[in-house]
């Protein structure tokens, strides 16, 4: 049993990377390259925003208020 845990510890990045590669390949097959790239870009953007929120660098209320005030000025 100890040996099994050692394999995961030594190769966790490789295993997760291989699994992610399979998932991306399936997405390309099912959705096409363009939609897959869009989904990956949006996931990356969400990860970046979430990381900033977790670190306290980004305040949701302030950001939304700033965005809505900018959008309202364009349409008003």
N, C-alpha and C positions, 0 to 999 in steps of 0.2 A: 504494500500500500504506500509506503514511503517513496518508492521509486516512481509511482504514478504522479504524486504531487511534485516531485523534482522535475519531471518532464514539463509540467505546466509552468513551473517557475522559470525554467530555462528557456522555454519556447512560447510563452504566452503571446508575445508580439507577432511571431510567425503564424501561430494558429489563428489569431484574430485577423491578421492581415489576409490570410488565405480565405477565411470565411467572408470577409468583406469583398474580396475579389470575386468570389462566386456570386454573392448577392448583386454586385454591380454588373457582372456578366449577364445574369438573369434579367435584370432591369433593362439592359441594352437590348436583349433579345425580345422582351415583351413590349417595351415602350418605345424603343428606338433610341438612337444616340442623343438626339437633341433634347428629348424630354428627360432622359437620364442625367444629362449634364445640367439641365435646369434644376432638377431635384437636388442634385449634389451641391450646386451653388447655393440654393436656398437653405439647405441643411447647414452648410458651412457658415452662411450669414447668421442663421439662428444660433449656432454654436458661439460665434463671436459676440453677439449681443448678449446671450445668456452668461457668458464668461464675464463680461463687463458688469452686468447686473450683480452677479455673485461677488465680484470684487469690490462692489460699492462705487464703481466709476460712473455708473449710468443710473439715473433716476427715471423710472417709467413715467411718472406723472409729469415731470418737467419736459421730458422728451416728447411726449404726446401733445402737450400744450404748445410747445414750440412748433411741432409739425402741423397741428391743426390751425394755428394762427397764420402760418405761411400759406397753407392751402386755401384758407378763407380769403386772404388778400388777393389771391390770383383769380378766384371766381366771383368775388364781390365787387 
